[in-house]
C-alpha cells in the first residue's frame, strides 16, 4: 500500500538519481541511440515502400504492355509479388533483413523470396541490426541494473538501512518506494520512443488504423512489463547479497545469459532437434518428386499417357486432334496441378518443422521473459517468421491461380494444330488482377501466443511477492 513513507522513499530515490551525472549521461546517450534507431528504421521503411510501389507499378505496366503472345510464353514471362513492410516495422526490424520481400511468379516453379541477406539463416536468432526494439530489449535493462544494483545492498553497507528500520520503515515500503521510482524512470525513458513511433506511423505513407494504434499500445504494455521484470530482478538480487559489487557482477551475468547466450543456444538446439531443409535441398526434393509423378513436357511420360487415354475416353474421341479443346493446354493444367500439390506437401513439412522450433522456444517463456517480449514484439509489428511464411503462401496461391488462368487460355483459345505459332490477343492481359498482400489481423498475429502472455506476468508477480514477503524482510534485516 502506498503511504507517506513510501512516497518519501520514492522522492528520495528519484532525487539521488537526478544528482548522478553518469546516469544522466547514460540516459541521454541511450535516448539519442533510440532516436537514431527510430529515424534510420523510418528512413528504411519509407525507402522500402517507395521502391516497392515503383517496382509494382513497373511490373504491372510491363505485364499489361505485352503484345499478342502465346499464353504459355506469358506464363514463363512471369510476374512479381511484393510484400510491403508493415506500418510498425521501423520499430522492430524482426527478420525482415534476413528474408526476401518479393517473389518471382512463373509456371512450373515456386521461387524463393528475393533480396534476402541470408536465406538459410536461423530465423529464430535475434539479429544485431540497430532498432528501437533491440535497444529496449538489450540496452535498457543494463541501465536499470546501473540504477538499482546498490538499492538494497548499498543501503546495508552504508548503514542507512539500519536507520530506516529504526524509523519504522518496513522492507515492503522500501521495496515499493524504490520500485515505483524505477518504474517512473522506465516510463519516462520508453514513452518518448512510442509517442514518436505513433507520430511516424500516422505520417504519410504509413496509414495507421485503429488496429495499428492498438498494436502500438500493446507494444508499450509488454515493454513496460519487461521493465518491471528487470526492476524486480535487480531489487531481488540486491537484497540477496551484501556487497553492491557482488550484486552488479551477478546482475550483469544474468543479463548476459538471458539476453545474449540463452536465445542463441536455444535457437541452435531447436534447429538441431527440428531441422528444416535449406532452400536448395527443398527445391531439389520438389524437383525429384515431380520427376517421379510425371513430366508434362515429355510426350511419352507414363502418367500423361494415361492422362491422354482418360481425356480421350471422357470426350469420346480417338485422337487429341479430334478434341474440342487444346490437349496441350490440358496437359499444362494437369502438370501445374501436380507440381503445386507436390510443392505444398513439402512446404507443409517445412511449416511443421518451423512450428516445432518455435514451440520449443516457447517452453522457456516462463524462465526468460526476454524470449517472450522479443517474439511478441515481432508478431505485433508483423516482422516475424510467421508473417513472412504467410506472404509466401499468399504469393503461391496467386501464382497458381494466374498460371492456371493462362493454361485455360491455352486450352480454349489456342488450337492444337500448329500450337506454338499461335497467339492470343493482348487484351487478355488486362483481365489479370495484380497481387495484393493481405496483412494479417491482430488476432491472427497473436494466435500462437494464446495464454502464453501469462507466463512473464507470473514471473513479475512472483518476483514482487517474494520481495514483499515477511521472510525476505527478516532475511535482509537479520544481516543489518
Secondary structure, DSSP 4 states (H G I P E B T S, - for coil): ---HHHHHHHHHHHHHHHT-HHHHHHHHHHHHHHHHHHHHHHHHHHHHHHHHHHHHHHHHHHHHT--SB-HHHHHHH-EEEE-PPPTTTTT--TTGGGS-SEEEEETTEEEEEES-S-TTS-TTSPP----HHHHHHHTHHHHHHHHHTTTTHHHHHHTHHHHHHHTT--HHHHHHHHHHHHHHHHHHHHHHHHHHHHHHHTSTTS---HHHHHHHHHHHHHHHHHHHHHHHHHHHHHHH-S-HHHHHHHHHHHHHIIIIIHHHHHHHHHHHHS----HHHHHHHHHHHHHHH--TT-TT-HHHHHHHHHHHHHHT-SSGGGSSS-HHHHHHHHHHHHHHHHHHHHHHHHHHHHHHHHHHHHTTTTT-HHHHHHHHHHHHTT-SHHHHHHHHHHHHHHHHHHHHHHHHHHHHHS-STTGGG--B-GGGGGGSPPP---PPPHHHHTTTTTTTHHHHHHHHHHHHHHHTSHHHHHHHHHT-
